[in-house]
Amino acid sequence: MNKKAQLSLIELHSIGWLVVFVVLLVPPAAADIYIYIDSQGVMHFTNAPTSSDYQVYLKERPKRRGGGIDTNRFDRYIDEAATLHGVDFPLLKAVIRAESAFDPKAVSKKGALGLMQIMPANLEAFQVHDPFDPWQNIMGGARYLKSLIKRFKGQVPLALAAYNAGPRTVDVHRGIPPIQETEEYVKRVMKFFYLYRNG
């Protein structure tokens, strides 16, 4: 190999490392949350605004690397909501873990918000003014979960299926609907429920 070719390989190698170094220095993009309140007073949340009517509601900070999630961080709110609404603490905590992995700023692809992933259309009914406030979100989600447990006569798996797919879907199928996402969701929540109950 001649000196010119050797030099080119060294230059390419150096450029490759420079690209890797620059990529590592660039912080990950943060997904901001936008809000728009229409003429009916309905709040619309999105992370991809489609018009200038949307205003920034929440500036998301990039997640810090390292360090796990404190799964006990919201226990006092969960305990309060469980006591107030008559829902088992381990069940409520299991739903939060399955829904958002304890991320109070979570937003799903379908637009569900906060710890218990409440849909914007349900915020008013669940008495939630700020879906990203952990206390309000847990209280609203617990209130809804309690109503589903009552509706399905204490059958927790059916209540969980309704929380995921909607109560009408459960009514139509007269049981857990044959939807893979819902079936897996019920199994996941029940697994976490037993884990927290026996932990």
Secondary structure per residue as TSV (DSSP state, phi and psi in degrees):
chain	resnum	aa	ss	phi	psi
A	1	M	-	360.0	130.2
A	2	N	-	-79.6	169.1
A	3	K	H	-63.4	-34.8
A	4	K	H	-64.3	-43.8
A	5	A	H	-65.5	-40.1
A	6	Q	H	-61.5	-42.8
A	7	L	H	-62.2	-41.3
A	8	S	H	-63.5	-41.2
A	9	L	H	-63.8	-41.3
A	10	I	H	-63.7	-42.4
A	11	E	H	-63.2	-43.9
A	12	L	H	-62.9	-42.3
A	13	H	H	-60.9	-44.4
A	14	S	H	-64.7	-41.5
A	15	I	H	-64.6	-40.4
A	16	G	H	-58.1	-46.4
A	17	W	H	-66.6	-34.2
A	18	L	H	-64.4	-41.8
A	19	V	H	-62.4	-45.5
A	20	V	H	-60.6	-43.5
A	21	F	H	-62.2	-44.2
A	22	V	H	-64.9	-43.0
A	23	V	H	-60.0	-40.3
A	24	L	H	-68.6	-27.8
A	25	L	H	-78.4	-25.5
A	26	V	S	-73.0	122.1
A	27	P	-	-69.1	150.0
A	28	P	-	-64.3	146.8
A	29	A	-	-67.6	137.4
A	30	A	-	-95.6	140.9
A	31	A	-	-97.4	103.9
A	32	D	-	-76.2	153.7
A	33	I	E	-107.6	133.2
A	34	Y	E	-114.1	152.0
A	35	I	E	-128.0	146.4
A	36	Y	E	-140.1	128.3
A	37	I	E	-107.1	117.1
A	38	D	-	-80.7	-178.9
A	39	S	T	-63.7	-19.6
A	40	Q	T	-88.5	-1.8
A	41	G	-	84.3	10.8
A	42	V	-	-83.8	131.9
A	43	M	E	-87.7	132.9
A	44	H	E	-117.6	126.3
A	45	F	E	-111.7	145.3
A	46	T	E	-158.9	159.9
A	47	N	S	-106.4	3.2
A	48	A	S	-137.7	82.0
A	49	P	-	-61.4	140.8
A	50	T	S	-104.6	-4.7
A	51	S	S	-152.1	170.6
A	52	S	T	-77.4	-2.8
A	53	D	T	-70.7	-22.4
A	54	Y	-	-76.6	138.3
A	55	Q	E	-117.4	150.2
A	56	V	E	-63.7	125.4
A	57	Y	E	-101.8	-38.2
A	58	L	E	-146.2	123.1
A	59	K	-	-88.7	114.3
A	60	E	-	-82.7	129.8
A	61	R	-	-86.6	140.8
A	62	P	-	-59.0	141.6
A	63	K	-	-69.8	136.2
A	64	R	-	-75.1	142.3
A	65	R	S	-80.0	149.2
A	66	G	S	83.8	158.5
A	67	G	-	78.1	127.9
A	68	G	-	-86.6	176.0
A	69	I	-	-80.7	136.9
A	70	D	-	-81.8	101.3
A	71	T	T	-72.8	-9.5
A	72	N	T	-102.7	3.5
A	73	R	T	-57.2	-35.5
A	74	F	T	-108.2	16.0
A	75	D	H	-56.7	-37.4
A	76	R	H	-66.4	-36.2
A	77	Y	H	-71.5	-41.4
A	78	I	H	-62.1	-43.2
A	79	D	H	-63.1	-42.7
A	80	E	H	-63.6	-45.8
A	81	A	H	-66.5	-39.4
A	82	A	H	-62.5	-43.3
A	83	T	H	-67.8	-45.6
A	84	L	H	-65.6	-40.0
A	85	H	H	-103.9	-0.6
A	86	G	T	68.6	39.1
A	87	V	-	-112.9	139.7
A	88	D	-	-58.9	132.2
A	89	F	H	-54.2	-49.1
A	90	P	H	-61.4	-33.7
A	91	L	H	-69.6	-44.9
A	92	L	H	-61.3	-43.6
A	93	K	H	-66.2	-37.4
A	94	A	H	-63.9	-40.0
A	95	V	H	-64.4	-43.2
A	96	I	H	-61.9	-42.5
A	97	R	H	-63.3	-43.4
A	98	A	H	-69.6	-36.0
A	99	E	H	-76.1	-46.4
A	100	S	H	-135.1	-1.7
A	101	A	T	54.8	37.5
A	102	F	T	66.4	26.6
A	103	D	-	-98.6	107.2
A	104	P	T	-67.8	-15.0
A	105	K	T	-102.8	11.9
A	106	A	-	-63.1	139.1
A	107	V	B	-134.7	122.7
A	108	S	-	-82.6	170.5
A	109	K	T	-62.8	-27.5
A	110	K	T	-88.0	-2.3
A	111	G	-	96.7	5.9
A	112	A	-	-68.1	143.9
A	113	L	B	-121.8	141.8
A	114	G	T	76.0	-168.5
A	115	L	T	-55.0	-44.3
A	116	M	T	-102.9	13.0
A	117	Q	T	50.3	62.3
A	118	I	B	-86.9	133.3
A	119	M	-	-72.9	142.2
A	120	P	G	-52.2	-35.7
A	121	A	G	-65.7	-19.7
A	122	N	G	-100.1	-3.5
A	123	L	T	-57.1	-46.6
A	124	E	T	-64.9	-44.0
A	125	A	T	-63.3	-32.9
A	126	F	T	-90.3	4.7
A	127	Q	T	59.8	43.4
A	128	V	-	-113.3	114.1
A	129	H	S	-91.2	-33.6
A	130	D	-	-126.8	101.6
A	131	P	T	-65.3	-17.0
A	132	F	T	-95.1	2.6
A	133	D	S	-85.8	116.6
A	134	P	H	-54.9	-43.7
A	135	W	H	-62.9	-49.1
A	136	Q	H	-61.6	-43.3
A	137	N	H	-64.4	-44.6
A	138	I	H	-66.1	-40.8
A	139	M	H	-62.4	-44.6
A	140	G	H	-65.8	-44.1
A	141	G	H	-65.1	-39.0
A	142	A	H	-66.1	-39.8
A	143	R	H	-60.7	-43.6
A	144	Y	H	-69.2	-44.4
A	145	L	H	-60.4	-40.9
A	146	K	H	-60.6	-43.2
A	147	S	H	-64.1	-35.1
A	148	L	H	-71.6	-39.2
A	149	I	H	-62.4	-40.2
A	150	K	H	-67.2	-44.2
A	151	R	H	-60.4	-37.6
A	152	F	T	-101.1	27.7
A	153	K	T	51.9	44.2
A	154	G	T	79.6	3.0
A	155	Q	-	-81.8	94.4
A	156	V	H	-56.5	-45.8
A	157	P	H	-57.5	-37.4
A	158	L	H	-68.7	-39.9
A	159	A	H	-62.6	-39.6
A	160	L	H	-67.8	-40.9
A	161	A	H	-60.8	-40.1
A	162	A	H	-68.1	-35.7
A	163	Y	H	-62.8	-35.0
A	164	N	H	-85.4	-46.6
A	165	A	H	-107.2	-9.5
A	166	G	-	100.6	140.5
A	167	P	H	-62.2	-33.1
A	168	R	H	-65.4	-37.5
A	169	T	H	-63.4	-40.2
A	170	V	H	-66.6	-40.7
A	171	D	H	-60.7	-45.4
A	172	V	H	-60.5	-42.1
A	173	H	H	-89.2	-5.2
A	174	R	T	51.8	42.7
A	175	G	S	158.8	-169.4
A	176	I	S	-63.7	121.0
A	177	P	-	-65.2	147.2
A	178	P	S	-75.8	58.9
A	179	I	-	-114.8	121.9
A	180	Q	H	-54.4	-45.7
A	181	E	H	-58.5	-43.9
A	182	T	H	-68.8	-43.6
A	183	E	H	-59.9	-44.0
A	184	E	H	-68.7	-35.7
A	185	Y	H	-62.8	-47.0
A	186	V	H	-60.5	-45.2
A	187	K	H	-61.3	-42.5
A	188	R	H	-64.7	-46.0
A	189	V	H	-64.4	-42.6
A	190	M	H	-64.2	-35.7
A	191	K	H	-63.4	-46.2
A	192	F	H	-66.4	-36.6
A	193	F	H	-59.1	-49.5
A	194	Y	H	-65.7	-34.7
A	195	L	H	-62.8	-47.2
A	196	Y	H	-73.3	-34.1
A	197	R	H	-68.8	-36.8
A	198	N	H	-96.8	-3.2
A	199	G	-	-81.5	360.0
